[in-house]
Amino acid sequence: MPILGIDDTDSRSEMCTTYLTIEILKSSNLDLIGYPKLVRLNPNIPLKTRGNAAISLTLGRGEGRSTAIGKIDGEQILSYPRYRNEKMDIDVMSIIERFSPSEKDTNPALIISGEENSENFYWDAVREFVDYRKVLEKAKGDFSSINGQIGIVGANAAISWPRRNTTYELIAYLEKNKWTGRHYVDDSSSMLIERSFPDTFDNFDFKNKYNAIRPTTKTPILFGIRGVDPDRLIQYEGYVKSEPYTSSIIYETNQATDDHLVERSIAESQLYFSAIIRGFVSSEPAWSRGGILGLDVEMNGEKIRAVAMEPTKEFRTLLAKLRRGDEVRVYGGITKIGIINIEKIEVVSVSRVTQIRPPLCHTCKTRMESVGRGGGFRCRKCGTRSKTGEESIEKREIAPGFYEVPIVARRHLARPIKLGIVK
Ligand SMILES: [Zn+2]
């Protein structure tokens, strides 16, 4: 019973690993069992290509009632709930070779296994930095690769994904001769889906005028619609006005699950890990070059710098409203030692921020002025002095709750707040 895991067949400039699903289904006479899986891996690892996507497919002789989950050249793709074991009937590696760009940063890997591997492989690959040699030692299945063996980490993670939380994405693909160049996907259909169907997400960012269903790089993908109900995605596909395309299929995916995030102390949050860090804001938010907003978060004597980069847009102005003493939980990735890139934040409680200003003069009813450091205050009109100022409480502009980066800056794994908080 072949369960396939494939990773890293794309480069920064071309291809997309998920497209292999279409080519494999075209070539194989076996049936597709369940949905194909689109598994995103730790987004902080710098050597990875664009989307950190691995895929997994289960093929066999289908049994039970089939469902249509897409189409290839006008023909329905059927998915079966159960299956009888069959031997793999095609050479998958030759398909991978045919479609992967031959670049040194592309390290395609394939694993074919009779069973799913331990879910620990998945959790490590989505949250931490994994040494591929350890996976090679322990993972079960036949493994092949081109250009080194690093791709095993993702390929094996894809067949180890326990699907604790899932969402779905319908992806529409272009014919191979159309992969380069500009493509037409109407913005207004994406806006319509965003406005009308709350069970979908990350379609259109109105504030930043960004159509998120359409990729911005050269890729086989024309558009992708994400949602929580796979049956409705095919209906939404009908709303997209675009140029013609040849195939589309629904994936079950770990996108929008926050699977990459786990609560860690500051000391436990190593380089490239993803984490949820609880602490208190210990410095006033400050802007630095390149439009970066940063603030320190402290807990039990440990400190980390939490930053929001320029692409997170209006999220930065919101963070600028935090003050020293606010209690927060920062969701994000450790992209440099001592720095967490914020994806989402929970403001647990806001502190009481007091300011001292000159008091009113009782005689003249005008505000006194400050007489330098430690000098107290003095009325300019009558000369009355006062040692103590007037305490005022800053009206806080941020309330406890969850806040997230806008769609334009959202990572695939990050769960939109509107879908609910996982942990
Ligand atoms: Zn006075």
Boltz pocket constraint, residues with backbone or C-beta under 6 A from the ligand:
constraints:
  - pocket:
      binder: B
      contacts: [[A, 361], [A, 362], [A, 363], [A, 364], [A, 365], [A, 379], [A, 380], [A, 381], [A, 382], [A, 383], [A, 384]]
      max_distance: 6.0
